[in-house]
């Protein structure tokens, strides 16, 4: 039954990733940064670190190696974009 639960939760996360919706970084912690990466996965180059509270515009989300990644752009600097782990995003 666990594989079904994991698939359901992944589907719910992806459907919660509405294209163009606002998001904010949450859960990186006070002494850490969420890595904005060039592609969806840990093997992609880090562009910049984002502290909690950073406002983003969320684009599409994909699942790679069992983890959901969302393409985002900085709300204040749309030219800066990449992928972040969806688990660190909250709706704003």
C-alpha positions as CSV (number, residue, x, y, z in Angstrom):
1,X,0.0,0.0,0.0
2,X,2.9,2.4,0.6
3,X,3.8,2.7,-3.1
4,X,0.2,3.9,-3.7
5,X,0.5,6.5,-0.9
6,X,3.8,7.8,-2.3
7,X,2.3,8.1,-5.8
8,X,-0.8,9.8,-4.5
9,X,1.3,12.3,-2.5
10,X,3.5,13.0,-5.5
11,X,0.5,13.6,-7.7
12,X,-1.0,15.9,-5.1
13,X,2.2,17.9,-5.0
14,X,2.4,18.2,-8.7
15,X,-1.2,19.3,-9.0
16,X,-0.6,21.9,-6.3
17,X,2.0,23.4,-8.5
18,X,-0.2,25.7,-10.5
19,X,1.6,27.4,-13.3
20,X,2.2,31.1,-12.6
21,X,1.2,30.8,-9.0
22,X,3.0,32.6,-6.3
23,X,5.2,30.7,-3.9
24,X,7.6,31.5,-1.0
25,X,10.6,29.6,0.2
26,X,9.8,27.9,3.5
27,X,11.7,25.3,5.5
28,X,15.3,25.9,4.4
29,X,16.0,27.0,8.0
30,X,17.6,30.0,9.5
31,X,21.2,28.9,8.8
32,X,20.7,27.3,5.3
33,X,19.6,28.3,1.8
34,X,17.4,26.5,-0.7
35,X,19.5,25.8,-3.8
36,X,18.1,27.2,-7.1
37,X,19.5,24.8,-9.7
38,X,19.8,24.8,-13.5
39,X,17.7,21.6,-13.9
40,X,15.4,19.3,-11.9
41,X,17.8,17.3,-9.7
42,X,20.7,17.3,-7.4
43,X,23.1,16.7,-10.2
44,X,22.5,20.1,-11.7
45,X,24.6,23.2,-11.1
46,X,23.5,25.6,-8.3
47,X,22.6,29.1,-9.5
48,X,22.0,30.8,-6.2
49,X,20.9,30.1,-2.6
50,X,17.5,31.3,-1.5
51,X,16.7,32.1,2.1
52,X,13.3,31.4,3.7
53,X,10.8,34.1,2.7
54,X,12.1,34.5,-0.8
55,X,9.1,35.3,-3.1
56,X,8.9,33.2,-6.3
57,X,6.7,32.7,-9.3
58,X,6.1,29.0,-9.7
59,X,6.0,27.4,-13.2
60,X,5.7,23.7,-14.1
61,X,6.7,20.9,-11.7
62,X,8.2,17.5,-12.6
63,X,9.2,14.4,-10.7
64,X,12.8,13.3,-11.0
65,X,14.1,10.3,-9.0
66,X,11.0,10.3,-6.8
67,X,11.4,14.0,-5.9
68,X,9.2,16.8,-7.1
69,X,11.0,19.8,-8.6
70,X,9.4,23.1,-9.7
71,X,10.7,25.6,-12.2
72,X,10.5,29.0,-10.5
73,X,11.6,32.6,-11.1
74,X,12.4,35.2,-8.6
75,X,9.4,37.5,-8.1
76,X,11.6,40.6,-7.9
77,X,14.0,39.5,-10.7
78,X,12.2,37.3,-13.3
79,X,15.4,36.9,-15.3
80,X,16.7,34.6,-12.5
81,X,15.0,31.2,-12.9
82,X,15.7,27.6,-12.3
83,X,14.5,24.6,-10.3
84,X,13.9,24.0,-6.6
85,X,12.6,21.1,-4.5
86,X,8.8,21.5,-4.2
87,X,8.9,20.4,-0.5
88,X,10.4,23.8,0.3
89,X,7.7,25.9,-1.3
90,X,4.6,27.3,0.3
91,X,1.8,29.2,-1.4
92,X,1.7,32.9,-1.0
